[in-house]
Each structure stands twice: as C-alpha cells, then as structure tokens.
Amino acid sequence: MKAYYLPDFGTGLIISDSEISGLALLKFRLSRDTSPICVPETNEVAIDYLRSRGYYLYFKTPRLFLNKNVKWDSKNVYSRGCGYPG
C-alpha cells in the first residue's frame, strides 16, 4: 500500500492506491484544514465520503492537458493539490 499527503502543495495533495489509506488521509486533512477540497469525479469513494460529511459540489473544472491526453487513474486522488496551475 502506498499513500502520501503533501499539506503544503496547493490545498493539500493526497494520493493513495488504497481506499482505506486514502480515506484515512482525507479524514486527517479535514481535521487540520478547512480549505476547499478538489476531488476528481472518478473518485466516487472520496465524493461519497465528503457528501456524507455535508460537503457539496461548488465548482467544476475541466482537466487540462497539452498535446496528447495522457491516460491516468484519477480515482487514486483523494485531494488534488489545486491552486498552482502551470
């Protein structure tokens, strides 16, 4: 199992290859930081958890890419480090 949380990267990047560790890090982040959370729409586990805590969809943004659309598994992102495009 691999998971990490980078609290100082944007609004706190969380990536995990396990639902258990991903949700544990997401809960930890929520206990320390109340800033908005960006979650890919493919991570239904995180979205369901956030909705159960009273969170709601506030803003939707497209995924940006240059040239070829790189395929990746975004369901492992539990909090995107948004705020630093470029």
N, CA, C and O atoms as a Tinker XYZ file with bonds, in Angstrom:
   344  protein
     1  N      0.848000   -1.168000    0.000000    73     2
     2  CA     0.000000    0.000000    0.000000    64     1     3
     3  C      0.895000    1.233000    0.000000    63     2     4     5
     4  O      1.844000    1.328000    0.779000    81     3
     5  N      0.582000    2.170000   -0.880000    73     3     6
     6  CA     1.328000    3.412000   -0.982000    64     5     7
     7  C      0.347000    4.571000   -0.895000    63     6     8     9
     8  O     -0.688000    4.578000   -1.562000    81     7
     9  N      0.684000    5.552000   -0.062000    73     7    10
    10  CA    -0.151000    6.730000    0.089000    64     9    11
    11  C      0.702000    7.876000    0.590000    63    10    12    13
    12  O      1.665000    7.673000    1.330000    81    11
    13  N      0.340000    9.085000    0.177000    73    11    14
    14  CA     1.033000   10.237000    0.724000    64    13    15
    15  C      0.124000   11.452000    0.740000    63    14    16    17
    16  O     -0.852000   11.548000   -0.003000    81    15
    17  N      0.488000   12.374000    1.620000    73    15    18
    18  CA    -0.242000   13.616000    1.817000    64    17    19
    19  C      0.789000   14.740000    1.841000    63    18    20    21
    20  O      1.709000   14.722000    2.658000    81    19
    21  N      0.641000   15.705000    0.958000    73    19    22
    22  CA     1.535000   16.863000    0.901000    64    21    23
    23  C      0.721000   18.102000    1.286000    63    22    24    25
    24  O      0.136000   18.744000    0.414000    81    23
    25  N      0.675000   18.447000    2.578000    73    23    26
    26  CA    -0.198000   19.529000    3.032000    64    25    27
    27  C      0.147000   20.903000    2.466000    63    26    28    29
    28  O     -0.730000   21.762000    2.372000    81    27
    29  N      1.392000   21.127000    2.091000    73    27    30
    30  CA     1.794000   22.439000    1.591000    64    29    31
    31  C      1.751000   22.553000    0.075000    63    30    32    33
    32  O      2.144000   23.581000   -0.476000    81    31
    33  N      1.285000   21.524000   -0.602000    73    31    34
    34  CA     1.165000   21.565000   -2.058000    64    33    35
    35  C     -0.253000   21.976000   -2.409000    63    34    36    37
    36  O     -1.175000   21.162000   -2.350000    81    35
    37  N     -0.427000   23.243000   -2.776000    73    35    38
    38  CA    -1.767000   23.746000   -3.089000    64    37    39
    39  C     -2.662000   23.664000   -1.872000    63    38    40    41
    40  O     -2.340000   24.213000   -0.818000    81    39
    41  N     -3.769000   22.991000   -2.012000    73    39    42
    42  CA    -4.694000   22.825000   -0.891000    64    41    43
    43  C     -4.532000   21.468000   -0.213000    63    42    44    45
    44  O     -5.408000   21.043000    0.540000    81    43
    45  N     -3.425000   20.790000   -0.474000    73    43    46
    46  CA    -3.154000   19.521000    0.204000    64    45    47
    47  C     -3.387000   18.317000   -0.679000    63    46    48    49
    48  O     -4.493000   17.779000   -0.731000    81    47
    49  N     -2.342000   17.892000   -1.378000    73    47    50
    50  CA    -2.441000   16.750000   -2.288000    64    49    51
    51  C     -2.455000   15.434000   -1.515000    63    50    52    53
    52  O     -1.611000   15.212000   -0.646000    81    51
    53  N     -3.414000   14.563000   -1.831000    73    51    54
    54  CA    -3.490000   13.219000   -1.251000    64    53    55
    55  C     -3.641000   12.232000   -2.398000    63    54    56    57
    56  O     -4.565000   12.335000   -3.205000    81    55
    57  N     -2.723000   11.276000   -2.461000    73    55    58
    58  CA    -2.794000   10.209000   -3.455000    64    57    59
    59  C     -2.577000    8.888000   -2.728000    63    58    60    61
    60  O     -1.680000    8.770000   -1.892000    81    59
    61  N     -3.397000    7.903000   -3.048000    73    59    62
    62  CA    -3.305000    6.608000   -2.394000    64    61    63
    63  C     -3.760000    5.506000   -3.337000    63    62    64    65
    64  O     -4.686000    5.689000   -4.127000    81    63
    65  N     -3.098000    4.363000   -3.245000    73    63    66
    66  CA    -3.536000    3.223000   -4.057000    64    65    67
    67  C     -4.508000    2.333000   -3.292000    63    66    68    69
    68  O     -4.877000    1.257000   -3.761000    81    67
    69  N     -4.924000    2.794000   -2.098000    73    67    70
    70  CA    -5.852000    2.037000   -1.258000    64    69    71
    71  C     -6.968000    2.955000   -0.771000    63    70    72    73
    72  O     -6.705000    4.078000   -0.339000    81    71
    73  N     -8.202000    2.486000   -0.838000    73    71    74
    74  CA    -9.325000    3.284000   -0.340000    64    73    75
    75  C     -9.195000    3.548000    1.157000    63    74    76    77
    76  O     -9.520000    4.642000    1.619000    81    75
    77  N     -8.731000    2.573000    1.910000    73    75    78
    78  CA    -8.617000    2.715000    3.367000    64    77    79
    79  C     -7.634000    3.818000    3.731000    63    78    80    81
    80  O     -7.955000    4.702000    4.526000    81    79
    81  N     -6.433000    3.769000    3.149000    73    79    82
    82  CA    -5.439000    4.787000    3.482000    64    81    83
    83  C     -5.811000    6.139000    2.867000    63    82    84    85
    84  O     -5.540000    7.180000    3.466000    81    83
    85  N     -6.418000    6.137000    1.703000    73    83    86
    86  CA    -6.851000    7.390000    1.085000    64    85    87
    87  C     -7.875000    8.113000    1.942000    63    86    88    89
    88  O     -7.770000    9.321000    2.156000    81    87
    89  N     -8.862000    7.378000    2.433000    73    87    90
    90  CA    -9.877000    7.992000    3.299000    64    89    91
    91  C     -9.292000    8.399000    4.646000    63    90    92    93
    92  O     -9.699000    9.414000    5.211000    81    91
    93  N     -8.347000    7.624000    5.167000    73    91    94
    94  CA    -7.705000    7.977000    6.441000    64    93    95
    95  C     -6.951000    9.304000    6.305000    63    94    96    97
    96  O     -7.032000   10.161000    7.185000    81    95
    97  N     -6.221000    9.468000    5.203000    73    95    98
    98  CA    -5.504000   10.724000    4.985000    64    97    99
    99  C     -6.465000   11.874000    4.717000    63    98   100   101
   100  O     -6.212000   13.002000    5.141000    81    99
   101  N     -7.551000   11.607000    4.026000    73    99   102
   102  CA    -8.556000   12.635000    3.785000    64   101   103
   103  C     -9.185000   13.079000    5.105000    63   102   104   105
   104  O     -9.381000   14.276000    5.317000    81   103
   105  N     -9.498000   12.153000    5.980000    73   103   106
   106  CA   -10.055000   12.491000    7.307000    64   105   107
   107  C     -9.054000   13.314000    8.107000    63   106   108   109
   108  O     -9.430000   14.280000    8.771000    81   107
   109  N     -7.781000   12.934000    8.045000    73   107   110
   110  CA    -6.740000   13.676000    8.748000    64   109   111
   111  C     -6.651000   15.101000    8.207000    63   110   112   113
   112  O     -6.559000   16.056000    8.978000    81   111
   113  N     -6.677000   15.242000    6.887000    73   111   114
   114  CA    -6.616000   16.572000    6.278000    64   113   115
   115  C     -7.800000   17.426000    6.713000    63   114   116   117
   116  O     -7.634000   18.605000    7.024000    81   115
   117  N     -8.990000   16.838000    6.737000    73   115   118
   118  CA   -10.188000   17.576000    7.147000    64   117   119
   119  C    -10.129000   17.987000    8.611000    63   118   120   121
   120  O    -10.709000   19.006000    8.986000    81   119
   121  N     -9.444000   17.218000    9.442000    73   119   122
   122  CA    -9.341000   17.553000   10.861000    64   121   123
   123  C     -8.391000   18.726000   11.098000    63   122   124   125
   124  O     -8.457000   19.374000   12.142000    81   123
   125  N     -7.507000   19.004000   10.135000    73   123   126
   126  CA    -6.498000   20.051000   10.303000    64   125   127
   127  C     -6.712000   21.260000    9.409000    63   126   128   129
   128  O     -6.189000   22.337000    9.693000    81   127
   129  N     -7.474000   21.097000    8.331000    73   127   130
   130  CA    -7.586000   22.145000    7.326000    64   129   131
   131  C     -9.013000   22.193000    6.798000    63   130   132   133
   132  O     -9.570000   21.165000    6.415000    81   131
   133  N     -9.600000   23.374000    6.776000    73   131   134
   134  CA   -10.984000   23.506000    6.311000    64   133   135
   135  C    -11.075000   24.152000    4.936000    63   134   136   137
   136  O    -12.163000   24.526000    4.501000    81   135
   137  N     -9.934000   24.289000    4.241000    73   135   138
   138  CA    -9.970000   24.882000    2.900000    64   137   139
   139  C    -10.692000   23.942000    1.930000    63   138   140   141
   140  O    -10.834000   22.753000    2.218000    81   139
   141  N    -11.144000   24.453000    0.799000    73   139   142
   142  CA   -11.867000   23.621000   -0.179000    64   141   143
   143  C    -11.061000   22.402000   -0.630000    63   142   144   145
   144  O     -9.830000   22.412000   -0.624000    81   143
   145  N    -11.779000   21.365000   -1.016000    73   143   146
   146  CA   -11.158000   20.128000   -1.469000    64   145   147
   147  C    -11.509000   19.919000   -2.935000    63   146   148   149
   148  O    -12.662000   20.062000   -3.339000    81   147
   149  N    -10.505000   19.581000   -3.715000    73   147   150
   150  CA   -10.705000   19.271000   -5.131000    64   149   151
   151  C    -10.526000   17.772000   -5.313000    63   150   152   153
   152  O     -9.465000   17.228000   -5.008000    81   151
   153  N    -11.556000   17.110000   -5.806000    73   151   154
   154  CA   -11.514000   15.656000   -5.993000    64   153   155
   155  C    -11.950000   15.340000   -7.424000    63   154   156   157
   156  O    -12.956000   15.874000   -7.892000    81   155
   157  N    -11.210000   14.482000   -8.121000    73   155   158
   158  CA   -11.645000   14.087000   -9.468000    64   157   159
   159  C    -12.989000   13.368000   -9.416000    63   158   160   161
   160  O    -13.276000   12.649000   -8.459000    81   159
   161  N    -13.802000   13.561000  -10.433000    73   159   162
   162  CA   -15.129000   12.938000  -10.432000    64   161   163
   163  C    -15.056000   11.416000  -10.506000    63   162   164   165
   164  O    -16.057000   10.744000  -10.255000    81   163
   165  N    -13.894000   10.859000  -10.845000    73   163   166
   166  CA   -13.739000    9.401000  -10.905000    64   165   167
   167  C    -13.538000    8.777000   -9.530000    63   166   168   169
   168  O    -13.663000    7.561000   -9.386000    81   167
   169  N    -13.227000    9.585000   -8.512000    73   167   170
   170  CA   -13.035000    9.042000   -7.170000    64   169   171
   171  C    -14.356000    9.098000   -6.407000    63   170   172   173
   172  O    -14.588000    9.991000   -5.592000    81   171
   173  N    -15.203000    8.131000   -6.691000    73   171   174
   174  CA   -16.532000    8.092000   -6.084000    64   173   175
   175  C    -16.483000    7.817000   -4.585000    63   174   176   177
   176  O    -17.374000    8.242000   -3.850000    81   175
   177  N    -15.458000    7.116000   -4.128000    73   175   178
   178  CA   -15.315000    6.825000   -2.696000    64   177   179
   179  C    -15.127000    8.124000   -1.918000    63   178   180   181
   180  O    -15.794000    8.346000   -0.908000    81   179
   181  N    -14.228000    8.975000   -2.383000    73   179   182
   182  CA   -13.985000   10.256000   -1.711000    64   181   183
   183  C    -15.210000   11.163000   -1.805000    63   182   184   185
   184  O    -15.568000   11.830000   -0.834000    81   183
   185  N    -15.844000   11.188000   -2.961000    73   183   186
   186  CA   -17.022000   12.037000   -3.145000    64   185   187
   187  C    -18.148000   11.602000   -2.213000    63   186   188   189
   188  O    -18.786000   12.444000   -1.581000    81   187
   189  N    -18.396000   10.313000   -2.123000    73   187   190
   190  CA   -19.440000    9.801000   -1.225000    64   189   191
   191  C    -19.129000   10.151000    0.229000    63   190   192   193
   192  O    -20.019000   10.541000    0.985000    81   191
   193  N    -17.863000   10.009000    0.612000    73   191   194
   194  CA   -17.476000   10.338000    1.991000    64   193   195
   195  C    -17.696000   11.827000    2.262000    63   194   196   197
   196  O    -18.260000   12.196000    3.292000    81   195
   197  N    -17.253000   12.673000    1.344000    73   195   198
   198  CA   -17.407000   14.117000    1.543000    64   197   199
   199  C    -18.875000   14.516000    1.608000    63   198   200   201
   200  O    -19.259000   15.350000    2.428000    81   199
   201  N    -19.693000   13.925000    0.750000    73   199   202
   202  CA   -21.135000   14.220000    0.792000    64   201   203
   203  C    -21.752000   13.796000    2.122000    63   202   204   205
   204  O    -22.632000   14.477000    2.649000    81   203
   205  N    -21.288000   12.669000    2.664000    73   203   206
   206  CA   -21.811000   12.206000    3.956000    64   205   207
   207  C    -21.429000   13.157000    5.090000    63   206   208   209
   208  O    -22.074000   13.166000    6.139000    81   207
   209  N    -20.388000   13.951000    4.882000    73   207   210
   210  CA   -19.949000   14.937000    5.876000    64   209   211
   211  C    -20.560000   16.313000    5.630000    63   210   212   213
   212  O    -20.243000   17.264000    6.344000    81   211
   213  N    -21.434000   16.430000    4.626000    73   211   214
   214  CA   -22.112000   17.693000    4.364000    64   213   215
   215  C    -21.476000   18.549000    3.280000    63   214   216   217
   216  O    -21.934000   19.665000    3.035000    81   215
   217  N    -20.443000   18.058000    2.633000    73   215   218
   218  CA   -19.833000   18.800000    1.535000    64   217   219
   219  C    -20.711000   18.684000    0.294000    63   218   220   221
   220  O    -21.483000   17.735000    0.161000    81   219
   221  N    -20.594000   19.639000   -0.600000    73   219   222
   222  CA   -21.387000   19.627000   -1.827000    64   221   223
   223  C    -20.537000   20.176000   -2.978000    63   222   224   225
   224  O    -19.518000   20.830000   -2.756000    81   223
   225  N    -20.972000   19.898000   -4.201000    73   223   226
   226  CA   -20.277000   20.380000   -5.386000    64   225   227
   227  C    -20.459000   21.883000   -5.481000    63   226   228   229
   228  O    -21.585000   22.377000   -5.552000    81   227
   229  N    -19.370000   22.597000   -5.481000    73   227   230
   230  CA   -19.414000   24.050000   -5.547000    64   229   231
   231  C    -18.946000   24.554000   -6.911000    63   230   232   233
   232  O    -19.504000   25.507000   -7.455000    81   231
   233  N    -17.933000   23.916000   -7.448000    73   231   234
   234  CA   -17.347000   24.380000   -8.689000    64   233   235
   235  C    -16.771000   23.177000   -9.425000    63   234   236   237
   236  O    -16.174000   22.292000   -8.812000    81   235
   237  N    -16.949000   23.150000  -10.718000    73   235   238
   238  CA   -16.436000   22.050000  -11.536000    64   237   239
   239  C    -15.480000   22.632000  -12.561000    63   238   240   241
   240  O    -15.776000   23.651000  -13.186000    81   239
   241  N    -14.339000   21.989000  -12.733000    73   239   242
   242  CA   -13.340000   22.478000  -13.676000    64   241   243
   243  C    -12.870000   21.340000  -14.575000    63   242   244   245
   244  O    -12.784000   20.198000  -14.123000    81   243
   245  N    -12.568000   21.626000  -15.822000    73   243   246
   246  CA   -12.100000   20.561000  -16.722000    64   245   247
   247  C    -10.648000   20.200000  -16.445000    63   246   248   249
   248  O     -9.890000   21.000000  -15.897000    81   247
   249  N    -10.282000   19.018000  -16.820000    73   247   250
   250  CA    -8.885000   18.593000  -16.730000    64   249   251
   251  C     -8.154000   19.176000  -17.936000    63   250   252   253
   252  O     -8.587000   19.013000  -19.077000    81   251
   253  N     -7.059000   19.847000  -17.672000    73   251   254
   254  CA    -6.297000   20.475000  -18.742000    64   253   255
   255  C     -5.113000   19.594000  -19.121000    63   254   256   257
   256  O     -4.509000   18.948000  -18.265000    81   255
   257  N     -4.789000   19.574000  -20.405000    73   255   258
   258  CA    -3.622000   18.825000  -20.858000    64   257   259
   259  C     -3.086000   19.478000  -22.120000    63   258   260   261
   260  O     -3.816000   20.165000  -22.834000    81   259
   261  N     -1.804000   19.256000  -22.388000    73   259   262
   262  CA    -1.143000   19.815000  -23.548000    64   261   263
   263  C     -0.833000   18.695000  -24.527000    63   262   264   265
   264  O     -0.225000   17.691000  -24.157000    81   263
   265  N     -1.250000   18.865000  -25.775000    73   263   266
   266  CA    -0.994000   17.901000  -26.836000    64   265   267
   267  C     -1.807000   16.630000  -26.621000    63   266   268   269
   268  O     -3.028000   16.663000  -26.776000    81   267
   269  N     -1.179000   15.516000  -26.272000    73   267   270
   270  CA    -1.901000   14.255000  -26.113000    64   269   271
   271  C     -2.531000   14.157000  -24.727000    63   270   272   273
   272  O     -1.950000   14.595000  -23.734000    81   271
   273  N     -3.701000   13.587000  -24.678000    73   271   274
   274  CA    -4.372000   13.349000  -23.415000    64   273   275
   275  C     -3.751000   12.104000  -22.770000    63   274   276   277
   276  O     -3.979000   10.984000  -23.226000    81   275
   277  N     -2.979000   12.304000  -21.725000    73   275   278
   278  CA    -2.327000   11.196000  -21.036000    64   277   279
   279  C     -3.366000   10.443000  -20.206000    63   278   280   281
   280  O     -4.115000   11.049000  -19.441000    81   279
   281  N     -3.405000    9.133000  -20.361000    73   279   282
   282  CA    -4.350000    8.325000  -19.585000    64   281   283
   283  C     -3.745000    8.038000  -18.216000    63   282   284   285
   284  O     -2.594000    7.615000  -18.105000    81   283
   285  N     -4.533000    8.273000  -17.192000    73   283   286
   286  CA    -4.076000    8.010000  -15.836000    64   285   287
   287  C     -5.268000    7.656000  -14.977000    63   286   288   289
   288  O     -6.411000    7.939000  -15.336000    81   287
   289  N     -5.004000    7.046000  -13.857000    73   287   290
   290  CA    -6.071000    6.561000  -12.975000    64   289   291
   291  C     -6.332000    7.600000  -11.885000    63   290   292   293
   292  O     -5.712000    7.560000  -10.822000    81   291
   293  N     -7.245000    8.521000  -12.150000    73   291   294
   294  CA    -7.501000    9.612000  -11.216000    64   293   295
   295  C     -8.333000    9.203000  -10.002000    63   294   296   297
   296  O     -8.534000   10.012000   -9.096000    81   295
   297  N     -8.815000    7.970000   -9.970000    73   295   298
   298  CA    -9.598000    7.552000   -8.801000    64   297   299
   299  C     -8.723000    7.400000   -7.559000    63   298   300   301
   300  O     -9.246000    7.226000   -6.458000    81   299
   301  N     -7.401000    7.464000   -7.717000    73   299   302
   302  CA    -6.480000    7.375000   -6.582000    64   301   303
   303  C     -6.153000    8.736000   -5.975000    63   302   304   305
   304  O     -5.371000    8.816000   -5.027000    81   303
   305  N     -6.743000    9.806000   -6.509000    73   303   306
   306  CA    -6.504000   11.146000   -5.983000    64   305   307
   307  C     -7.637000   11.476000   -5.006000    63   306   308   309
   308  O     -8.804000   11.551000   -5.391000    81   307
   309  N     -7.272000   11.671000   -3.737000    73   307   310
   310  CA    -8.258000   11.935000   -2.689000    64   309   311
   311  C     -8.356000   13.421000   -2.343000    63   310   312   313
   312  O     -9.313000   13.846000   -1.697000    81   311
   313  N     -7.390000   14.194000   -2.762000    73   311   314
   314  CA    -7.432000   15.645000   -2.655000    64   313   315
   315  C     -6.385000   16.183000   -3.610000    63   314   316   317
   316  O     -5.188000   15.943000   -3.449000    81   315
   317  N     -6.851000   16.901000   -4.591000    73   315   318
   318  CA    -5.931000   17.420000   -5.600000    64   317   319
   319  C     -5.265000   18.672000   -5.048000    63   318   320   321
   320  O     -5.911000   19.486000   -4.387000    81   319
   321  N     -3.981000   18.824000   -5.318000    73   319   322
   322  CA    -3.249000   19.999000   -4.860000    64   321   323
   323  C     -3.514000   21.189000   -5.748000    63   322   324   325
   324  O     -2.598000   21.689000   -6.401000    81   323
   325  N     -4.750000   21.654000   -5.789000    73   323   326
   326  CA    -5.102000   22.715000   -6.721000    64   325   327
   327  C     -4.635000   24.074000   -6.210000    63   326   328   329
   328  O     -4.384000   24.275000   -5.022000    81   327
   329  N     -4.535000   24.977000   -7.148000    73   327   330
   330  CA    -4.137000   26.331000   -6.806000    64   329   331
   331  C     -2.833000   26.737000   -7.454000    63   330   332   333
   332  O     -2.468000   27.913000   -7.434000    81   331
   333  N     -2.120000   25.771000   -8.032000    73   331   334
   334  CA    -0.841000   26.066000   -8.662000    64   333   335
   335  C     -0.800000   25.567000  -10.096000    63   334   336   337
   336  O     -0.044000   24.640000  -10.387000    81   335
   337  N     -1.580000   26.140000  -11.002000    73   335   338
   338  CA    -1.511000   25.686000  -12.387000    64   337   339
   339  C     -0.239000   26.208000  -13.058000    63   338   340   341
   340  O      0.316000   27.236000  -12.670000    81   339
   341  N      0.199000   25.475000  -14.064000    73   339   342
   342  CA     1.337000   25.958000  -14.817000    64   341   343
   343  C      2.531000   25.074000  -14.782000    63   342   344
   344  O      3.553000   25.394000  -15.390000    81   343
